[in-house]
Amino acid sequence: MPYAIFEIGEDRLLFYDSPNPAPNPRRVRIFLAEKGVRVPVTPVSITRGEHKGEAYRAINPLGQTPSLALDNGVVLTESVAICRYLEGLHPQPPLFGHGALGQALIDMWTRRVEMRLMFPLSMVWAHTHPFTARVVKPQYPDFGESQRPRVTGAMRELNRALGGREWLDGERYSVADIVLLTTIDFAAFVGVAMPEDLTFLREWHARASARPSANA
Ligand SMILES: N[C@@H](CCC(=O)N[C@@H](CS)C(=O)NCC(=O)O)C(=O)O
């Protein structure tokens, strides 16, 4: 099935999206909601395997969502790269930080969440969860289980780093908070809850979840 690209203002683009609990497309949806921007969307069902079908692989050969297709033939994948592009098109409110230090801090937090929290979580998901058993062959459940303490360990690090701060960069809500929110919620879906004693992280999560964009 060929996918159409629709027009949005001066920019022609099409967002390939998958519903929750998929955490990576949700990052882009929250980002768009924070910007107050709407883009044309084509849903890609992961449960029905559409992300691995021929039509979608012609868009993104990795068979992953999200993707953002531009009318010049470029397809952006990687949720954070898509958000960065959208930031360029719609700079207000800035979600990638201000100035050299502000931007570097947000990159630092985003990478820390992705590498120290999301990576082990995705190993738990891929190697222990019954949903992924159909596609991850072979699964290594012992290895998956071994990553669970790394997930809670990263939550603990983030709790300490947050201290009493409102948001990760210490100033305002940013893409780093979006990446953390989607990852924490996905962790709950996978069965790795935030430990009870992580008060700063839990308070941060309540604040982030109270933003209307969290409904995306
Ligand atoms: N690093 C990529 C990850 C994309 C990704 O793993 N997406 C998931 C859905 S949340 C997916 O398509 N998984 C299927 C697969 O990896 O085969 C991003 O941030 O966009």
The ligand as a Tripos MOL2 file, in Angstrom:
@<TRIPOS>MOLECULE
LIG
   20    19     1     0     0
SMALL
NO_CHARGES

@<TRIPOS>ATOM
      1 N1         16.1320    4.5660   18.5730 N.3       1 LIG1
      2 C1         14.8950    4.4890   17.8260 C.3       1 LIG1
      3 C2         14.1440    3.2860   18.2980 C.3       1 LIG1
      4 C3         12.9280    2.9620   17.4570 C.3       1 LIG1
      5 C4         12.2230    1.7220   17.9840 C.2       1 LIG1
      6 O1         12.8580    0.7940   18.5360 O.2       1 LIG1
      7 N2         10.9000    1.6940   17.8290 N.am      1 LIG1
      8 C5         10.1470    0.5560   18.2850 C.3       1 LIG1
      9 C6          8.7290    1.0100   18.6390 C.3       1 LIG1
     10 S1          8.7400    1.9560   20.1480 S.3       1 LIG1
     11 C7         10.0680   -0.4620   17.1570 C.2       1 LIG1
     12 O2          9.7300   -0.0940   16.0470 O.2       1 LIG1
     13 N3         10.3990   -1.7170   17.4620 N.am      1 LIG1
     14 C8         10.3830   -2.7780   16.5050 C.3       1 LIG1
     15 C9         11.7720   -3.2700   16.1650 C.2       1 LIG1
     16 O3         12.7670   -2.7200   16.6630 O.co2     1 LIG1
     17 O4         11.8650   -4.1890   15.3770 O.co2     1 LIG1
     18 C10        14.1030    5.7870   18.0480 C.2       1 LIG1
     19 O5         14.3620    6.4830   19.0420 O.co2     1 LIG1
     20 O6         13.2430    6.1180   17.2370 O.co2     1 LIG1
@<TRIPOS>BOND
     1     1     2 1
     2     2     3 1
     3     2    18 1
     4     3     4 1
     5     4     5 1
     6     5     6 2
     7     5     7 1
     8     7     8 1
     9     8     9 1
    10     8    11 1
    11     9    10 1
    12    11    12 2
    13    11    13 1
    14    13    14 1
    15    14    15 1
    16    15    16 2
    17    15    17 1
    18    18    19 2
    19    18    20 1
@<TRIPOS>SUBSTRUCTURE
     1 LIG1         1 GROUP 0 **** ****
